[in-house]
Amino acid sequence: MGLAELQKVIKQKANKQQAEILQRFFKTGPGEYGEGDIFYGIKVPEQRTVAHQFQNLPLNDLQILLKSKVHEERLIALLILVLKFKYADEVVREKLFKFYLKNSERINNWDLVDLSADKIVGAFLIDKDKSLLLKMAASSNLWERRIAMISTFYFIKNGIFEITFKIAELLLHDKHDLIHKAVGWMLREIGKRDLEPEEEFLKLHYKQMPRTMLRYAIERFPEAKRQAYLKGNI
């Protein structure tokens, strides 16, 4: 099954009503972060099914999908890339990693990042130099900054927290809400595994944090402690 067949399947699964909801949810209006993104209205579980069916598509076809204005075509391409990476040897993984980074500007909505970055970028860099992520965190491109942060989720799940804290510190004063949420989420994930290092970081920085970032980071705290952080009483 090739690219044309995949695109045909996607169109068959289109849901106009759901598409309209997603267009609003993913902020596709003028001046919004997802401006111009087109949705067919296909839910993620269905897209995962399609990705499994077409996981043998070559990178040339995935490149075409990633250039598409249709959100679902880009997400399915990334889900296929995740599948390929999972079962590849180290040589192929490096090729897929480089392909992913080359297309980072097309990984241009938060769900596209969140469903792929840790599984490819994080997984590849787990035992390698991670300084690339610090460079990405300083990028002017919103999505590269989010990729840098979310990629560390793979490290967090393997008990490695230092790089997450370094990137979080770099992004403390980021102006975008989507970065505030990403940083807070990753800090919360560290806390779920080991609360002490999360709180050490928070005590140093919580008064500088954007409110959304802090709220995400302390979401699972007991209510009294959560309120103490929100009121600056730690």
Buried (B, 14 or more C-beta within 10 A) or exposed (E): EEBEEBBEBBEEBBBEEBBEEBBEEBBBEEEEBBEEBBBBBBEEEBBBBBBEBBBEBEBEBBBBBBEBEBBBBBBBBBBBBBBBBEEBEEEEBEBBBEBBBEBBEBBBBBBBBBBBBBBBBBBBBBEEEBEBBEEBBEBEEBBBBBBBBBBBBBBBBEEBBEBBBBBBBBBBEBEBEBBBBBBBBBBBBBBEEEEEBBBEBBEEBBEEBBEBBBBBBBEEBEEEEBEBBBEEEE
